[in-house]
Amino acid sequence: MNYQISGKERRNAADLWTYALRVLAILGWSLFVCAIIVSYYAAPDVDYGILRYHHIEIRKVWLTPLTGYLYIVLLLSALSSYFCLIIDNYRSRRKNDGKYFNILLLLVITIAWVSFILVQL
C-alpha cells in the first residue's frame, strides 16, 4: 500500500541525526587514513634482495608501541562506522534513502585488518 498522497518530499532539511551520521562517516574514514599512516611506520620493513646484498639491516618485527596506537585507531574507526550503521538503521525508513555501503565496507576492512595484525604478531 502506498500512503503517500503527493510525490513531494516532506523533509525540509537534514536533522541532527543526519549531521551526526555524516560526521561519524567522515571521522571513521579519517581515522582509517591515520591507521594507514601509523601502519606504514609500525610494520616490518620489506626484505628486498638489494638490501641483503649490501648487508643493510632491516627490521623484521612490528614496533610494539606503534602497534598499540594502531589498535586504538582501528578500534575507534570501527566503532565510528558501527555507530554510523546504527544511526542509519534507526533514521532511514524509505526505499530511496542512502544505504551507506561505504560504512559497511569500512567496518569489514577494519575488522579484517585487526585480524591480520593479530595473526602476524
Residue pairs with C-beta under 8 A, 6 or more apart in sequence:
17 87
17 90
17 91
18 91
20 87
21 84
21 87
21 88
21 91
21 100
24 80
24 81
24 83
24 84
24 87
25 80
25 81
25 84
25 100
25 102
25 103
27 80
28 77
28 80
28 81
28 84
28 103
28 106
29 77
29 102
29 106
31 73
31 74
31 76
31 77
31 80
32 74
32 77
32 106
32 109
32 110
34 73
35 70
35 73
35 74
35 77
35 110
35 113
38 66
38 69
38 70
38 73
39 70
41 63
41 66
42 62
42 63
42 66
42 67
42 69
42 70
43 62
44 58
44 59
44 60
44 61
44 62
45 58
45 59
45 60
46 58
47 58
47 60
51 58
62 117
62 120
62 121
67 117
67 121
70 117
71 114
71 117
74 110
74 113
74 114
75 114
77 106
77 110
78 107
78 110
78 111
78 114
81 103
81 104
81 106
81 107
81 110
82 107
84 100
84 103
85 100
85 103
85 104
85 107
88 98
88 100
88 103
91 97
92 98
